[in-house]
Amino acid sequence: MNKSTNRPLGTNEKVFWLLDQITTTHFAVVAELDGNLPEDSWRQALDIVQHRHPNLSVQISGNEYHALHFNHVEDCRIPLRVVKAHTGESWNGVLEEELCNPLDTTIAPLVRTVLIQQPGKSVFMFISNHSIGDGMSAALAIRDILTVLSGRTIEGLLPLAPLDELAGAPLNEIENVKLQDFEQVKSNVTPRLYVNFERVKLSSTLTKKMIERSKLEKTTVHGALSAVIVLTLKMRNESSQERAVGILHPLSARTTLSLGDDYSLLNSIINLPYQPSHQQEFWDFAREVRQGLSITQAPEWIKADTTATQGLFASGMDINAVADALRHGTAHDVLLSNLGLISFESDFGDLQLKSIYGPMVLTAHPLAQTIGVVTFNGELTLSLTGLVPSQSLLDAVVKIIEKVCNTEQDMQIGDLISISGSSASPAFSLNHK
């Protein structure tokens, strides 16, 4: 398969195309760096990395979900917007602006970038359509760009088959095809009026404690964070005490299926409700979360999940009915997207990679929030994206993390809610629509 081949969208790629017909679901990953380089250097590096990853030069062609294709477009350069900022000036507002403005899926490329230059520091934003890639894809693209900027070379990659085929559940229509002429339906999604974005970074000391304590308790950082988030939402909304909190977990298939560094959508998702009792101990709950997610790390689960979603698109329902089914099946309170421990180097010559934030994304559920997680360079970052102002939700999350990681004895969930909630203000509405 050469780089100019047009191929049908896989199942998960169709899911995000369909959601993009309703609202904006593009995402961003952001890197904070020490150092500055000229705009021309960033422009050249972007061009080289775009050539490495075939999905960075495509548009989506087709007017019905059963006939959608990635169409390769030559000489479509990734937009680079440069913003000059003062020392210490927050980049939150720039990120919120980027998340408000949709990407037109019918115009290549389906990514754009922003470079914020401060004296001695840089912030680089990679914004992407979700059908062509996931959060780890964007992080890998940023690494590739920094690698080129440091003077090293990178090799090009061939187009990757959709996750369906990689998981052993190929679609019948997956083949190299020549697109027929048709009237292309243009993207008509309007910009969002408002996005709320917040971020925090745990100290290296607290990050180390959380990693070590999670390992000691036979769970994962993701399991512990999920448990903390459930407790945080319950303590900040008294009416939610008897309700389950729904967390949507995107799950990378890269490790399970031994995949590489391709820019591609290689995630499955699982939506799970959590309703711990007040008598249950925190770390027991965190282990329960890990156990519930453990089944998703098997190739058989990825294949079964992909096959189930294929059935939705093969049902013969019209596009609105499919969209309604997707919204109903993915209703959640929090999307917890954890890129895990990223082992990139930090030294890129004149630039030093200090922190990575993301993924930042909005879903089709207006009351839901997204929490992105990255652990890099010994520090864990948390980003919160949503339409509803959170009033320091992340600060409350950090307080519970400090409590459970610094207390030798396990604590009951009811006690944690009572202690942590005594100074909290209600600020989050659970999504049950």
Buried (B, 14 or more C-beta within 10 A) or exposed (E): EEBEBBBBBBBBBBBBBBBBBBBBBBBBBBBBBEBBBEEEBBBEBBEBBBBBBBBBBBBBBBEEBEBBBBBBBEEBEBEBEEBEBEEEBEBBEBBBEBBBBBBBBBEBBBBBBBBBBBEEBBBBBBBBBBBBBBBBBBBBBBBBBBBBBBEEEBEEBEBBBBBBBBBEBBBEEBEEEEEEEEEEEEBEBEEBEEBBBBBBBBEEEBBBBBBEBBEEBEBBBBBBBBBBBBBBBBBBBEEBEEBBBBBBBBBBBBEBBEBEBBBBBBBBBBEBEBEBEEEBBBBBBBBBBBEBBEEBEEBEBBBBBBBEBBEBBEEEBEEEEBBEEBBEEBBBBBBBBBBBEBEBEBEBEBBBBBBBBBBBBBBBBEBBBBBBBBBBBBBBBBBBBBBBEBBBBBEBBBBBBBBBBEEEEBBBBBBBBEBBBEEBEEBBBBBEE
